[in-house]
Amino acid sequence: IQRRLAELSRIDVTGIPKDRAGLGSAVTVENVETGEEVRYTLVIPEISDGKKNFVSLASPVGRALLNRKPGDTVTVQVPKGTLEFDIRKITTAFGETLE
């Protein structure tokens, strides 16, 4: 636990992007197949929670959304198959809204 806390304390918030999805961003996507909109928040693995749509940056969905911008389309391999999302809106960790 001590090692992980030390690692987390070294996160450089100045490296979190303001113009695309990064740690702490809320990303609204539309499922291309169903048209359903979902809002995911990109988080560290320790606080990921599927019920709240908090996805880890290390997860397939988190990796696919990282560094993306509104208008991008991403394809995600998940255990149940393939998902395709259009990125509609991003609210960065700094409160910047990108549409």
N, C-alpha and C positions, 0 to 999 in steps of 0.2 A: 504494500500500500504506500509506503514511504517513497519508493522509487517512482510509482505512478504519479503521486502528488508533485514530486519534483519535476517530472516531465511536463505535467499540466501547467505548472507555474512558469515554464519557459515558453509558453505559447506567445508568439509575437503578434499582438493585435494589429500592429501597423501593417502586417502582411496580409490581412484579410481584405479582399477586394471590395471596392465601393461601386464598381460598375458591372458586376456580374455575381453569380451565386458563390457564396463561400460559407465558412463556419458561421452559424447563427442566422443565416438567411432563411426567410420563409419564401418558398417557391410554389406558386400556383401553377398547376399543370392541367391539361385536358387530355384524357385518354382518347387517342385517335379512334379506337374501335368503338367505344361506348359513348363518347361525348361527355362523360362524367368529369367534373372538375374536382381536384384534390389539392389541398395545401400541405406541403411537407416542410418541416423545419430541419435544417442540417445541423447536426449536433455531434459531440464526441461520443464514442461508443458507450461510455459509462451511463449516459442519460438517455440513450435511445429508448423509445417506447412506441410500439406499433399502434396502441390504442389512441395515442395523442398525435400520431403521424410525425413523431420525432425520429428521423432516420439518421443513422450513423454515417459519417463520411466514408467509412470503410465498407458499407453495405453496397450491393449492386445499384440500388436506387440512388444512394448518396453519391457514389462515384460517377454515375451518369449525369447527375445534376450539377456537380461541382464545376465551376468556371463557365457555366452556360449563361446565356442572355435571353431575354424575351424574344420570341420568334424562332428560337432554335427548336429542333425536333430531336429527341433522343430515343434510342432503343435500349431496353433493359432486359437482360436475361434473368428470369426469376425461376424458382423451382417449378412453378406451374406453367411455364412457357415464356413467351416474349411479350413485353408491353412496349407500346410506342406512345410517347407523350409529346405534346406541343407545349412549350413553356410560354405561359401567358403573362405572368407577373412575378416580380421578385422584390421583396423588401429585405434590404441588406441588414446586417447586424448594426449598422449605423443609422438606420431609419430611412435610408434612401429608397424610394420606390421607383422601380424600373418597369415600364410597360411597353 
